[in-house]
Amino acid sequence: MASTATRARVVDAALACLATDGLRRTTVDDIAAAAGISRATLYRAFPGGRETILAAVVDDQTDRLLGAVGAASDASDDLRGALVAGLVAAAAFVIGHRAVERLMFDEPATLLTHLEFERFDRVLATLSSRAAPLLARFLDAAAAERAAEFATRVAVSYLLQPSDEVDLLEPAEVARLVDRFVLPGVEAAATSGETISTKLS
């Protein structure tokens, strides 16, 4: 079985290939060459080939994204601040991500196929469930997941369709989005026995 170091090396190489060549043009041979290993070594690390490598890249980058969001939100003392800081951190991660930028501008159809209908619901469900624990110090479990879902929807919407009126890297502008779209949903989720254990401001 391949070592963890080899798997990490392949994931890093795949990410570099995606940033340079895009999804359609990135092959197993490209990834192996970028990682400095043979095809045989690559397949020992990822028996499923290209698709399993891409899935590992997504998992790795999701972990990194949530790590950045968690670090930012942990520095806040209230729910509103945590949501704002988390959204700004998420935007900074995505906007500065070379592979995502390549997909968004050169292969938008490829990206959008993963954000349609049931697939988008699955993406939201995954991100929401992973982000919800970051809000657990402010909300009970059900309300935290609802807040994470609202925040994720807002972030994805504005990242896919940027607005001249909202800069997701500006905390003051993000705070207005949170006040308008996220906190009202959180308040609604706090009904039927769900309680918010913090001030919203």
Helices and strands as residue ranges (DSSP letters): H 4-25, H 28-35, H 39-45, H 50-74, H 79-95, H 98-106, H 108-112, H 117-131, G 132-135, H 141-160, H 171-177, I 178-182, H 183-189
